[in-house]
Amino acid sequence: MEKEKNKITIEIKEILGSASPFSQGGSWRLTIPKRVVAKYEVEKRKREEPYISFVFVDTDKGLLLLPLSKIVTPENLRNALT
């Protein structure tokens, strides 16, 4: 049975910054650009909400990094992309 693939179409609004991963303490780290922190209120969410993560999604166009304040499920990913 062939694996079903989900397809989405996205519109790029703007680039909020870039960051290079670096090794620290045996793990790879990625610094979140200041404009991402401001736009998605990451610091505010960290204080108010007990959970925030960044989901790495493999697509046919490359890697998509998606901020998500809920548990990772297909439904939550769809909602975050709309």
C-alpha positions in Angstrom: 0.0 0.0 0.0 1.4 3.4 -1.0 1.9 5.9 1.8 -0.6 8.8 1.5 1.1 12.2 1.2 -0.5 15.4 2.4 0.0 18.5 0.3 -0.3 22.1 1.3 0.2 25.4 -0.6 1.8 28.3 1.3 2.2 32.0 0.7 5.5 33.5 1.9 4.7 36.8 3.6 8.2 37.8 4.7 11.5 36.5 6.0 11.8 37.1 9.7 15.5 36.3 10.0 17.9 33.4 9.7 20.1 31.4 12.1 22.8 28.8 11.9 22.7 25.8 14.1 25.7 25.3 16.5 26.9 22.6 18.8 26.8 23.1 22.5 27.1 20.5 25.2 26.8 17.6 22.8 23.5 18.9 21.3 22.7 21.0 18.3 21.2 24.4 19.2 19.4 27.1 17.1 19.0 30.7 18.2 15.6 32.2 17.4 15.9 35.5 15.6 14.6 38.6 17.5 11.9 39.3 14.9 10.4 35.8 15.3 10.4 36.3 19.1 8.6 39.6 18.7 6.1 38.5 16.0 5.1 35.2 17.7 5.4 36.6 21.3 7.7 33.7 22.2 8.8 35.2 25.5 5.2 36.1 26.5 4.0 32.6 25.6 6.8 31.0 27.6 5.6 32.8 30.8 1.8 32.3 30.1 1.7 28.9 28.5 3.3 25.8 29.8 4.2 24.5 26.3 5.8 25.9 23.1 7.8 24.0 20.5 9.1 24.4 17.0 8.2 21.6 14.7 10.6 20.5 11.9 8.4 19.5 8.9 10.0 17.7 5.9 8.4 18.9 2.6 9.2 18.4 -1.1 10.4 22.0 -1.1 12.7 21.6 1.9 12.5 22.0 5.7 9.7 23.9 7.2 10.1 25.2 10.8 6.7 25.8 12.4 6.1 27.4 15.9 3.5 25.4 17.7 2.0 26.0 21.2 0.2 22.7 21.3 1.0 19.0 21.2 2.1 17.9 17.7 -0.9 16.3 15.9 -1.9 16.5 12.3 -4.9 18.6 13.3 -2.8 21.1 15.3 -0.3 21.3 12.4 -3.1 22.1 9.9 -4.6 24.7 12.3 -1.2 26.4 12.8 -0.7 26.6 9.0 -4.0 28.4 8.4 
